Amino acid sequence: MGLTRRDFVQIAGAGFFLQSRLLKAEDVLRTGRPGVEGRVKAPVGLSRVALIHGDDRRKNVRAALETIDTEIRAGLRGKKSVVIKPNNVSTTNQLAATHLDTLEGILDYLEPRFHGPVAIAESSAGDTLEGFEHFRYNQLATERRAQKLSLVDLNREGRFETVSVLDGDLHITPVRLAARVLDPEAFVISSAMLKTHNTVVATMSVKNMVLGSPLHSVPGEIFWSDKRKYHVGVRQTHYNMLVTAEKLQPNWGLALIDGFEGMEGNGPGNGTAVASHVAIASTDFIAADRVGLEVMGINPEWVGYLSYCGQAGVGQYDLTKIDVVGAAIASVAKKYQLHPDIQRELEWMGPLKTGSPTMGSLLGADTIYGF
Protein backbone atom coordinates (compact mmCIF):
# COMPACT_ATOMS: atom_id res chain seq x y z
CA MET A 1 0.00 0.00 0.00
CA GLY A 2 1.41 3.45 -0.95
CA LEU A 3 1.88 6.32 1.48
CA THR A 4 -0.90 8.85 1.62
CA ARG A 5 -0.57 12.62 1.95
CA ARG A 6 -1.53 12.26 5.63
CA ASP A 7 1.25 9.69 6.13
CA PHE A 8 3.81 12.14 4.73
CA VAL A 9 2.55 14.87 7.08
CA GLN A 10 2.85 12.60 10.13
CA ILE A 11 6.32 11.36 9.15
CA ALA A 12 7.57 14.87 8.48
CA GLY A 13 6.04 16.16 11.68
CA ALA A 14 7.63 13.43 13.78
CA GLY A 15 10.98 14.03 12.15
CA PHE A 16 10.76 17.76 12.67
CA PHE A 17 9.86 17.24 16.37
CA LEU A 18 12.83 14.93 16.93
CA GLN A 19 15.21 17.20 15.07
CA SER A 20 13.94 20.19 17.03
CA ARG A 21 14.60 18.44 20.35
CA LEU A 22 18.12 17.43 19.31
CA LEU A 23 18.99 20.89 17.99
CA LYS A 24 17.74 22.55 21.17
CA ALA A 25 19.82 20.21 23.32
CA GLU A 26 22.85 20.97 21.15
CA ASP A 27 22.06 24.68 21.47
CA VAL A 28 22.76 24.46 25.20
CA LEU A 29 26.31 23.36 24.50
CA ARG A 30 26.87 25.75 21.59
CA THR A 31 25.49 28.99 23.04
CA GLY A 32 25.43 28.44 26.80
CA ARG A 33 21.65 28.88 26.95
CA PRO A 34 19.28 26.11 28.02
CA GLY A 35 17.07 25.39 25.04
CA VAL A 36 15.25 22.16 25.84
CA GLU A 37 11.48 22.56 25.76
CA GLY A 38 9.92 22.25 29.19
CA ARG A 39 13.24 23.04 30.92
CA VAL A 40 12.26 26.55 32.00
CA LYS A 41 9.82 26.53 34.89
CA ALA A 42 7.61 29.23 36.35
CA PRO A 43 9.58 32.25 37.67
CA VAL A 44 10.84 31.87 41.22
CA GLY A 45 9.56 34.45 43.72
CA LEU A 46 11.42 36.45 46.36
CA SER A 47 13.98 34.40 48.31
CA ARG A 48 15.42 35.21 51.73
CA VAL A 49 19.12 34.85 52.51
CA ALA A 50 20.84 35.40 55.86
CA LEU A 51 24.30 37.00 55.75
CA ILE A 52 26.04 37.10 59.12
CA HIS A 53 29.44 38.64 59.86
CA GLY A 54 31.34 37.97 63.08
CA ASP A 55 34.52 36.70 64.71
CA ASP A 56 33.28 33.26 65.83
CA ARG A 57 32.62 30.62 63.14
CA ARG A 58 30.29 28.48 65.23
CA LYS A 59 28.23 31.45 66.43
CA ASN A 60 28.03 32.86 62.90
CA VAL A 61 26.55 29.59 61.62
CA ARG A 62 23.95 29.35 64.36
CA ALA A 63 23.01 33.03 63.98
CA ALA A 64 22.56 32.63 60.22
CA LEU A 65 20.17 29.72 60.75
CA GLU A 66 18.25 31.53 63.48
CA THR A 67 17.81 34.48 61.13
CA ILE A 68 15.75 32.31 58.75
CA ASP A 69 14.22 30.15 61.48
CA THR A 70 10.68 30.42 60.10
CA GLU A 71 11.65 29.03 56.70
CA ILE A 72 13.75 26.23 58.18
CA ARG A 73 11.02 25.14 60.61
CA ALA A 74 8.54 24.95 57.74
CA GLY A 75 10.88 22.61 55.87
CA LEU A 76 11.63 20.48 58.93
CA ARG A 77 7.95 19.92 59.64
CA GLY A 78 7.03 16.29 59.02
CA LYS A 79 10.58 15.11 58.24
CA LYS A 80 11.78 11.93 59.93
CA SER A 81 15.52 12.62 59.74
CA VAL A 82 18.12 15.27 58.95
CA VAL A 83 21.04 14.65 56.59
CA ILE A 84 23.97 17.07 56.82
CA LYS A 85 26.14 16.87 53.70
CA PRO A 86 29.60 18.34 54.42
CA ASN A 87 32.15 19.22 51.76
CA ASN A 88 35.21 17.01 52.03
CA VAL A 89 36.77 17.43 48.63
CA SER A 90 39.99 16.81 50.56
CA THR A 91 40.27 14.41 53.50
CA THR A 92 43.44 16.09 54.84
CA ASN A 93 43.36 19.83 54.04
CA GLN A 94 41.12 21.58 56.55
CA LEU A 95 40.80 24.74 54.46
CA ALA A 96 39.18 22.65 51.70
CA ALA A 97 36.75 20.82 54.02
CA THR A 98 33.80 21.60 56.27
CA HIS A 99 35.09 22.65 59.69
CA LEU A 100 34.03 20.88 62.88
CA ASP A 101 32.82 24.20 64.32
CA THR A 102 30.51 24.63 61.32
CA LEU A 103 28.85 21.29 62.07
CA GLU A 104 28.67 22.23 65.76
CA GLY A 105 26.84 25.45 64.82
CA ILE A 106 24.30 23.52 62.72
CA LEU A 107 23.77 20.98 65.50
CA ASP A 108 23.42 23.78 68.08
CA TYR A 109 20.57 25.18 66.01
CA LEU A 110 18.89 21.81 65.46
CA GLU A 111 19.11 20.60 69.08
CA PRO A 112 16.02 22.36 70.45
CA ARG A 113 14.09 22.15 67.17
CA PHE A 114 14.48 18.61 65.82
CA HIS A 115 14.43 15.39 67.82
CA GLY A 116 14.78 12.74 65.13
CA PRO A 117 18.04 11.12 63.99
CA VAL A 118 20.72 13.26 62.36
CA ALA A 119 23.30 11.87 59.93
CA ILE A 120 26.47 13.51 58.70
CA ALA A 121 26.73 11.84 55.30
CA GLU A 122 29.45 12.28 52.70
CA SER A 123 30.86 10.79 49.51
CA SER A 124 34.30 12.34 49.71
CA ALA A 125 36.63 12.57 46.74
CA GLY A 126 38.91 10.24 48.73
CA ASP A 127 38.23 7.82 51.59
CA THR A 128 35.31 9.37 53.45
CA LEU A 129 36.15 7.66 56.74
CA GLU A 130 39.66 9.12 56.63
CA GLY A 131 38.13 12.59 56.43
CA PHE A 132 35.76 11.91 59.33
CA GLU A 133 38.74 10.92 61.45
CA HIS A 134 41.11 13.66 60.33
CA PHE A 135 38.62 16.49 60.80
CA ARG A 136 37.43 15.08 64.16
CA TYR A 137 33.84 14.44 63.08
CA ASN A 138 34.01 11.15 64.96
CA GLN A 139 33.94 12.93 68.30
CA LEU A 140 30.53 14.37 67.44
CA ALA A 141 28.93 10.92 67.39
CA THR A 142 29.82 10.57 71.08
CA GLU A 143 29.22 14.14 72.18
CA ARG A 144 25.91 14.43 70.30
CA ARG A 145 24.46 11.06 71.26
CA ALA A 146 21.28 12.75 72.52
CA GLN A 147 20.70 14.01 68.98
CA LYS A 148 20.98 10.45 67.61
CA LEU A 149 23.92 11.52 65.47
CA SER A 150 25.59 9.08 63.10
CA LEU A 151 28.35 9.34 60.49
CA VAL A 152 27.67 7.76 57.08
CA ASP A 153 30.02 7.04 54.21
CA LEU A 154 27.63 7.18 51.27
CA ASN A 155 30.02 5.11 49.14
CA ARG A 156 30.09 2.25 51.64
CA GLU A 157 26.33 2.52 52.16
CA GLY A 158 26.03 1.97 48.42
CA ARG A 159 22.34 2.79 47.93
CA PHE A 160 21.64 4.94 44.88
CA GLU A 161 19.29 6.37 42.30
CA THR A 162 20.43 7.30 38.81
CA VAL A 163 20.43 10.37 36.60
CA SER A 164 21.55 10.56 32.96
CA VAL A 165 24.26 13.05 31.98
CA LEU A 166 26.26 13.73 28.81
CA ASP A 167 29.69 12.20 28.27
CA GLY A 168 32.57 13.66 26.29
CA ASP A 169 30.98 12.51 23.02
CA LEU A 170 27.56 13.97 23.93
CA HIS A 171 26.13 10.52 24.54
CA ILE A 172 24.11 9.92 27.68
CA THR A 173 25.60 7.94 30.54
CA PRO A 174 24.11 7.02 33.93
CA VAL A 175 25.40 8.44 37.22
CA ARG A 176 24.71 6.83 40.60
CA LEU A 177 23.54 9.40 43.18
CA ALA A 178 23.43 8.56 46.89
CA ALA A 179 19.87 7.55 47.75
CA ARG A 180 20.08 9.08 51.23
CA VAL A 181 20.16 12.65 49.87
CA LEU A 182 17.09 11.83 47.75
CA ASP A 183 15.04 10.42 50.62
CA PRO A 184 11.78 12.47 50.67
CA GLU A 185 11.49 11.90 54.43
CA ALA A 186 14.89 13.53 55.08
CA PHE A 187 15.67 17.24 55.50
CA VAL A 188 18.92 17.73 53.59
CA ILE A 189 21.42 20.40 54.67
CA SER A 190 24.34 21.35 52.44
CA SER A 191 27.26 22.46 54.63
CA ALA A 192 29.55 24.13 52.11
CA MET A 193 32.21 26.84 51.90
CA LEU A 194 33.18 29.83 49.80
CA LYS A 195 35.78 28.56 47.34
CA THR A 196 37.04 29.29 43.87
CA HIS A 197 37.17 26.33 41.48
CA ASN A 198 39.45 24.98 38.77
CA THR A 199 36.64 24.11 36.32
CA VAL A 200 33.41 26.00 37.09
CA VAL A 201 34.79 29.26 38.61
CA ALA A 202 33.22 28.90 42.08
CA THR A 203 31.86 26.18 44.38
CA MET A 204 29.38 26.54 47.24
CA SER A 205 26.18 24.79 48.31
CA VAL A 206 24.90 23.63 44.89
CA LYS A 207 28.18 22.09 43.77
CA ASN A 208 28.63 20.49 47.18
CA MET A 209 25.42 18.55 46.54
CA VAL A 210 25.80 17.94 42.81
CA LEU A 211 29.37 16.60 42.90
CA GLY A 212 29.17 15.26 46.44
CA SER A 213 26.20 12.98 45.73
CA PRO A 214 27.69 10.79 42.93
CA LEU A 215 29.28 7.64 44.32
CA HIS A 216 32.62 5.93 43.76
CA SER A 217 34.39 2.74 44.80
CA VAL A 218 35.69 2.15 48.31
CA PRO A 219 39.16 0.87 49.25
CA GLY A 220 39.54 -2.78 48.29
CA GLU A 221 37.17 -2.58 45.30
CA ILE A 222 38.07 -2.30 41.62
CA PHE A 223 38.28 1.45 41.07
CA TRP A 224 35.34 3.31 39.57
CA SER A 225 34.05 6.85 40.06
CA ASP A 226 30.84 8.41 38.84
CA LYS A 227 32.19 11.80 39.93
CA ARG A 228 34.61 11.61 37.00
CA LYS A 229 31.66 11.53 34.62
CA TYR A 230 31.21 15.26 35.25
CA HIS A 231 34.71 16.20 34.12
CA VAL A 232 34.05 15.70 30.41
CA GLY A 233 34.35 19.18 28.93
CA VAL A 234 33.87 22.75 30.04
CA ARG A 235 30.39 22.87 28.46
CA GLN A 236 29.03 19.48 29.42
CA THR A 237 30.10 19.97 33.03
CA HIS A 238 27.80 22.96 33.52
CA TYR A 239 24.89 21.27 31.77
CA ASN A 240 25.37 18.00 33.65
CA MET A 241 25.38 19.93 36.92
CA LEU A 242 22.05 21.52 35.97
CA VAL A 243 20.51 18.12 35.19
CA THR A 244 21.73 16.75 38.51
CA ALA A 245 20.59 19.80 40.46
CA GLU A 246 17.11 19.38 39.00
CA LYS A 247 17.11 15.78 40.21
CA LEU A 248 18.25 16.70 43.73
CA GLN A 249 16.43 20.02 44.25
CA PRO A 250 13.01 18.68 45.31
CA ASN A 251 14.69 17.28 48.41
CA TRP A 252 16.93 20.23 49.28
CA GLY A 253 16.18 21.67 52.71
CA LEU A 254 18.86 24.19 53.70
CA ALA A 255 22.00 25.73 52.23
CA LEU A 256 24.63 26.81 54.78
CA ILE A 257 27.81 28.38 53.44
CA ASP A 258 30.65 28.88 55.91
CA GLY A 259 32.81 31.74 54.74
CA PHE A 260 34.74 32.29 57.93
CA GLU A 261 37.81 31.33 55.92
CA GLY A 262 37.12 31.25 52.22
CA MET A 263 39.48 29.86 49.58
CA GLU A 264 40.85 31.78 46.61
CA GLY A 265 43.20 30.89 43.78
CA ASN A 266 43.80 27.18 43.25
CA GLY A 267 40.45 25.93 44.57
CA PRO A 268 38.68 23.78 45.42
CA GLY A 269 41.46 21.84 47.14
CA ASN A 270 44.70 23.78 47.24
CA GLY A 271 43.97 27.49 47.32
CA THR A 272 44.83 30.07 49.96
CA ALA A 273 42.72 31.41 52.81
CA VAL A 274 40.64 34.59 52.75
CA ALA A 275 39.38 35.84 56.10
CA SER A 276 35.81 36.78 55.15
CA HIS A 277 34.29 35.90 58.56
CA VAL A 278 30.77 35.34 57.19
CA ALA A 279 28.07 32.69 57.20
CA ILE A 280 25.31 32.52 54.56
CA ALA A 281 22.07 30.56 54.89
CA SER A 282 18.90 30.08 52.84
CA THR A 283 16.34 27.43 51.99
CA ASP A 284 16.95 28.49 48.36
CA PHE A 285 20.31 27.01 47.36
CA ILE A 286 20.60 29.12 44.19
CA ALA A 287 19.92 32.35 46.09
CA ALA A 288 22.47 31.42 48.78
CA ASP A 289 25.15 30.80 46.15
CA ARG A 290 24.22 34.01 44.31
CA VAL A 291 24.91 35.99 47.48
CA GLY A 292 28.11 33.99 47.94
CA LEU A 293 29.32 35.13 44.52
CA GLU A 294 28.74 38.74 45.55
CA VAL A 295 30.72 38.19 48.75
CA MET A 296 33.62 36.80 46.65
CA GLY A 297 33.36 39.54 44.04
CA ILE A 298 32.73 37.07 41.19
CA ASN A 299 30.73 37.96 38.08
CA PRO A 300 27.55 35.80 38.28
CA GLU A 301 27.43 35.51 34.48
CA TRP A 302 30.65 33.50 34.58
CA VAL A 303 29.25 30.61 36.64
CA GLY A 304 27.38 28.57 34.05
CA TYR A 305 25.75 25.90 36.20
CA LEU A 306 24.27 28.47 38.60
CA SER A 307 23.09 30.67 35.74
CA TYR A 308 21.45 27.62 34.15
CA CYS A 309 19.78 26.69 37.45
CA GLY A 310 18.38 30.19 37.71
CA GLN A 311 17.05 30.11 34.15
CA ALA A 312 15.52 26.67 34.70
CA GLY A 313 13.68 27.71 37.88
CA VAL A 314 15.73 25.60 40.30
CA GLY A 315 16.05 28.70 42.50
CA GLN A 316 16.30 32.49 42.49
CA TYR A 317 19.40 33.88 40.73
CA ASP A 318 18.20 37.46 40.30
CA LEU A 319 19.82 39.50 43.07
CA THR A 320 17.04 42.10 42.93
CA LYS A 321 14.63 39.36 44.02
CA ILE A 322 16.75 38.17 46.95
CA ASP A 323 16.10 39.63 50.40
CA VAL A 324 19.47 39.71 52.16
CA VAL A 325 19.02 39.90 55.93
CA GLY A 326 21.85 40.77 58.31
CA ALA A 327 25.09 42.32 57.06
CA ALA A 328 25.11 44.41 53.91
CA ILE A 329 26.86 42.65 51.03
CA ALA A 330 29.01 45.70 50.33
CA SER A 331 30.33 45.69 53.90
CA VAL A 332 31.75 42.16 53.67
CA ALA A 333 32.55 41.70 49.97
CA LYS A 334 36.14 40.97 48.95
CA LYS A 335 37.64 40.39 45.52
CA TYR A 336 38.74 36.75 45.56
CA GLN A 337 41.62 35.82 43.28
CA LEU A 338 40.31 33.33 40.71
CA HIS A 339 41.95 30.13 39.53
CA PRO A 340 44.91 30.58 37.14
CA ASP A 341 42.93 28.69 34.46
CA ILE A 342 40.02 31.16 34.57
CA GLN A 343 40.26 32.08 30.87
CA ARG A 344 39.90 28.43 29.85
CA GLU A 345 37.05 27.99 32.33
CA LEU A 346 35.15 30.83 30.66
CA GLU A 347 35.29 29.25 27.20
CA TRP A 348 31.84 27.74 27.88
CA MET A 349 30.41 31.24 27.30
CA GLY A 350 31.57 31.55 23.68
CA PRO A 351 30.55 29.73 20.50
CA LEU A 352 31.77 26.22 19.76
CA LYS A 353 34.82 26.22 17.53
CA THR A 354 33.66 22.95 15.97
CA GLY A 355 30.19 21.47 16.07
CA SER A 356 28.06 18.58 14.89
CA PRO A 357 26.80 18.87 11.30
CA THR A 358 23.14 19.73 10.84
CA MET A 359 21.62 17.02 8.67
CA GLY A 360 18.20 15.90 7.51
CA SER A 361 16.76 19.40 7.51
CA LEU A 362 13.03 19.50 6.79
CA LEU A 363 13.14 23.10 5.63
CA GLY A 364 11.28 23.19 2.36
CA ALA A 365 9.42 19.96 3.14
CA ASP A 366 6.23 21.66 2.03
CA THR A 367 7.78 22.03 -1.42
CA ILE A 368 9.22 18.49 -1.48
CA TYR A 369 5.95 16.84 -0.51
CA GLY A 370 3.70 19.36 -2.19
CA PHE A 371 2.14 20.62 1.08
Secondary structure, 3 states (H helix, E strand, C coil): CCCCHHHHHHHHHHHHHHHHHHHHHHHHHHHCCCCCCCCCCCCCCCEEEEEEECCCHHHHHHHHHHHCHHHHHHHHCCCCEEEEECCECCCCCHHHECCHHHHHHHHHHHCCCCCCCEEEEECCCCCHHHHHHHCCCHHHHHHCHHHCEEEEEHHHHCCEEEEEEECCCCCEEEEEEEHHHHCCCEEEEEEEEEEEECCCEEECHHHHHHHHCECECCCCCCCCECHHHHCCCHHHHHHHHHHHHHHHHHHEEEEEEEEEEEEECCCCCCCEEECCCEEEEECCHHHHHHHHHHHHCCCHHHCHHHHHHHHCCCCCCCHHHEEEEECCHHHHCCCCCCCCCHHHHHHHHCCCCCCCCCCCCCCCHHHHCCC
